């Protein structure tokens, strides 16, 4: 049995504090921005069903493994993997799994804060009535004016990053825990208010049916460039990939949050609750958005522009649109902040542990470096948008997004599964999970040992173009 370690950073006051924090990490732009538009692009209900299955058989097992590693090590991801590798008599190269998570979180935060800044800017634009009566061209012009102005983007990026740094600098209980205790209930209330509004539209039944009624023909047969329906497995890979990424796996956030989890808390039960809450937010977002889309005759499969270029049209033409639109973008900003604080935490914890920094000093350093890197993403939408500034045909922003989402995070999740199932002793896993060698443990062990690694490998190979369907 391993020595009982305690984190020098403190710990959550209880199981529910961790659940709120980890759910906050998982619930971000991916749930409210990405989930609705990829559902719209892939036929609705059938895609949701496949996504839920992927959460159950891949997302939850890897989350359990990552939380287990974090609590076992009680340190930043880098030091956790170094100590666990020594404890399990594995290669010290495993510490680079920790490095990969910390670096991925740092890189993601740099451009995540830029997109979150858009959400903050849209709160004020919507509240001021900028979208009232606006046409599609008018809304597109407002969005184009925002992203083409580096000074305005820099201002919103800075505001969001400062908010993130203030929360993290205050520590585990006074900063992270206190923030999510307010942010997450507020997020759920805002979502329920928006769903309540959507229920009063004439298109609520149509929107709910699109989201919840499976149509497997729409999922597997999609139109090609010539408008001919072709059989494709691509939606399965999209569902699998999103199920993995929406839970914040492989970026160090869940591992470092797990290191603050009290010993008596059940990792399995806690991980299941987090996955359920994360999924509930995604479904509620769909129930809030699709009725508004259908009520205004808009296209549910309009892609990434659904939030910033399609929904504002709806808000601009519906009763109370300025109020409910503002609520929606406040919700989006809250979700982004709850994720951002988890992205910066692994690097801050490492600086405190390894270089004797105070928490405030470490937060300022990491925050400033991430802010500075984010300037490259800001320029990607304006002064660096030309081909002469692109690498491999991608802007700076696109390159960071591709590197993290398609390479670093899948590899991180894959290596977490391999270490937990193939490097750690079976007895070590049972001890940390607090399980006997019964059905629950055997089921998780089979999934993390065989099913999850194969599934994540397929997503990874497809993402880098080595495997196509």
C-alpha positions, 0 to 999 in steps of 0.5 A: 500500500502506498504512503498516504500523501497530502497535497501541499496546496490543500484539498476540497472541503468535500466530495461535492466541492470536487464535483462542482469544480470538475464539472466546471472544468468539463462544462465549457465552450465545448458544451454550450458552443460546440455540442449544439452545432456538431449535433445539428450537423450530424442529424440530431437525436441519433448523434446524441445517443451515440455520444452518450454511449461514448461517454459511458464506455470511454469517457467515464473509465478514463476520467476514473483513471485520471482522478485515481492517478491524481489522488494517488500522487497528490501533486501536480501532474508532472510530479504525480507521474514521476512519483507514481512511476517510481512507486510502480517501478515503471520508467521515469519517462512516464513523467512526460505524460504529466508534462504533456498535460500541463503544456496542453492546458497552458496552450489551450488556455492561451486561445481559449481566453480569446474565444471567451473574450468574444462571449464577454464582448457579446454580453454587452453587444446584446444588452445594448440592442446591437442585434435588435432587428439585425439581418444576417448580413448585419450580424455577420458584419458585427462579428467581422468588425469584432474579430478584425480589430486586434485592439478590442480583442486584446482588451476582452482577452485581457479582461478574461485572463485577469478574472481567471488569474484572480480566482486561481491566485486565491488558492484551492478553497478560497479561490477555485472552490469558492468560484465554482460554488457560485459559478456552477449553480448560476450556470444551471439557473441561467440554462434553466431560464433559457430552457423555460423561455424555449418551452414557451416558443411554438418550436419547442416540440420540434427542437426537442424532437430534433435533439432527442429522436434518433434518426440513424439514416440522417446520422450515417447518410450525409450529403457530399459536395454534389448533394448525394447522400453517402454512407459515412462513419465520420459522425461516430468518430466526431461523437467519440472525440467530443465525448473524450474532450468534453470531460477535460481529459488528458490536459492535466486539469482533472488529474490536479483536481483529483489530487485535492480530493479527500481520501474518503470520497468515492472516485467511481461515484464522483466521476459518474456524477461529473459525467452525468452533470456535464452531459445534462448541461450539454442536453439543456444547452441543446433544448435551449438553443434548437427551439430558438433556431427552429422558431426563427427558421434558421439552420441547425447545422450551420456549424461553428457560427451557430453561437456567434452568427446565427443565434444573435439573429434569433435574439434580435427578432424575438420578444425580450431578445436583448435580455435573454441573449445577454443571459445566454452570453453570460452563461457562455462566459461563466462556463468558459471561466470555470474551465479556464481556472482548471487549465491554468491550475496544473502549471501553477501547482508545478511552479509552487512545488518545484520552484518555491513560488508563492501561489500569487507569483506563480499565477501571475507568471503563468497567466502573463505567459498564456496571455502573451501567447494568446496575442498570436491567436488574436492576430490570427483573425486579422493582421496574421490571417494571410497565407504568408503567416500560415504554417502547414496551411493553418493560422497560429490559432488553428495550429494551436487548436489542431495540435492540442485537440487532435494530438496532445489530448488524445495521446494524453488520454491514451497514455493515462489508460495505458499507465493505469491498466498496464503499468500500475499494479491491479492491487494499487488501482483497487486500493485507491478506488476503494473497490473489491475485485468485484463486478464494478472493478472488473468492468472498469478494468476491462474498459480501461485496459482494452476498449478505451485505448482502442477507441482513443487510438482510432480517434487519434489516427483519424484526426491525423489522417492515418485512418479514414472512414 
